[in-house]
């Protein structure tokens, strides 16, 4: 004779209901085209020139609502693609 285990039914208050938590995403600052900006961190242009932190440039392209920016620098002359965290308004 074998024993059969029977489990009691779950009470309604013991069932688990999955409720996803909201994800808080910080608002991204969006710079306008032709904004004059300063570089917070050193960067490299598309041509391979080093741009020191503090250099000023002009935003020439805004990608995907501020996810990235193309910034043109004059000293040294070059174009670099940067994120909003790399830039501040000059």
Buried (B, 14 or more C-beta within 10 A) or exposed (E): EEEEEEEEEEEEEEEEEEEEEEEEEEEEEEBEEEBEBBBEEEBEBEEEBEBEEEBEBBBEEBEEEBEBBBBBBEEEEBBBBBEBEBBEEE
